Amino acid sequence: MQEAAPSPSPAPSTASILERLLGATGDPEEVVRAGRSIAERMLKPLRASLEDAASEAVPVEIEAVRVERTTELLTGAGPHDALTVGSSSISPDALSIRLEAKAIAVLVNALFGAEADVGAGGIDRDLSPVEVEVANLICRLLATAYNGFNGPSQRLRLPLPTVASGEGLKEFAVRDGPGLRIDFAIGPDTEQGRISLFMPQRIVLQRGEQEAADPALAEAQSAEWAARFNEEVMRARVTLQATLSAGRMTLGQVAAFRRGQVIELSRTAPTETRLSARNKQLFVCEFGRLDENYTVRIRTPVAESQDIIDGLVSP
């Protein structure tokens, strides 16, 4: 008898080819459900850190969670938006962040204590150095909120790259693939800005598989790393800095700061100084002299909510 010829392997479908080329995809409903869980876990620490920075509550809400191509991070960006991409040990684009120019304006108002009736307006020019630093700060707070509930392999490497904006967007590259998008609305209802997070679906799927296998895995890993590095952290050496207050200025004057500008101190400038280490303010001190040396005398611990704001305009 003549043997039957082996049946040919089925041709790969278009969907399977695209999946190999562009990355893993999951069921849209499951991906969105996992994304909403991530957004909800980030929301509370994000609100808390913004409130500490601004000394008052900053409205932040989850606006939308949906499946999106990761290239939308760049193609949907305005010319004055700010973008950065955070990497982890398992992915070079684990979490990408886009701050709309409107969101940056809202945050500048909130962080620098603008009056409630002063509108944030829009930004239709290149970002100033202070606005870039505010954008970097918010990205850092988002990354910290994200790292707070993830294990070591999923955590973002800090510090994040400096945000790109304006002309810098022309050199910004994003890898295409199936992704998840989380939108946060920030600011009062009358003038809201948007912060968008983008994650490859492979990251969302991998994280979901780990949590399904062991829901306590992230907490156990966090405790293990904290115990391992506690002694090393306590022995680390840091540089102390004492900073004098330069007085009061309008938001417009602060936003217009440029390299080389001289800021005058009045004869009645306060003698109070802030002692800080690694950009973290620690104590309120009194500035003085002892023989030929300048001195600072520790008076009281600094208000934690002022730490980030005061650091934005330090030389």
Steps between C-alpha positions, in 0.01 A plus 500: 500500500616848425560704812301816531702815467531691823250781520661843470524719810228761507614842384541745785216745529547870451420552870772259614759663272415845631516373856852365445613824341333748732477323835265298718132590507230401742125503521407872489260474793760327716769752404273794581396339830866452594575857392223641717642309795840660435341847471307458824809385689696800371227754574521513879880542533498746207236715671691485827834602346339787306327621815833493686664698221224759464396521869142441388301238314549495123201347316606182316259245354519198271360628172528192277670161465510347154698290255726717285805467274813609687591740216202717601732634772681697230250535215235644732736745673468876462811709420535617860410177679768326708592133442727247666541121495586299810682167477512199730719191515258315270408774252658816356154660470323367809308824563482809276360832623350794311406824674282735299612863501172585676579252777843658549340846530250369756779338702717813496205693645438235765862452606578871525185589690316713244172650618189293433358762261819509290449279195783279380442591136689312232860473384552591135879535509801290594501398865707714734767336721265513800217339302736225381604439861135482607436244225802297616372517857154369408651217294710411803192494724317278249795259483519486880127425523542225238804347672320490834298189415732321256776246558866572415478370142202725419621816670611796292864602510543838665572773421289508187643666188438875481177575317508590131293789368493745211789435261601200712193310381649479148771266632268302728452136396226261610480128427169396344291226654171416670472701817287624784423869560401655832381863506494705819309831504672755725371835620156646578204430271521849350850438356636149493821367353575142405782265597521184288688180583582237237605141571570212259237231540774244559589683823137508612453131418820392674411698811151348503642147475735561793223637721266216407765245597582670829298808608745572784807487274545876460466564874746224589755621245472857626563391859798288393666784310436748782667269753792428269588863434408658833849483651665613177271801482574603858876493428471702180666842499305804384588865435326757718386830352369814670273725290389858569160635398522745209169672576172508311443528125209465263445177308583686179840607637579148618399343166731745321815400691799440274858389551724782625220711647592680827245503783557776754450450875373790708680625810212361705519154343403228751776319685303175485653230284397149397736207547459233233663183367447339159235765417304406812454781753559382855512788749423868538817669630636840598780641290797663677877513549743354753844657480594478131247228414142522385263289712144368508326414826225237476173639629220264392423228244389648166139474387506205262251663263747779421787269402422462131374853436801674649734279299350602166654848495821429689819601313 
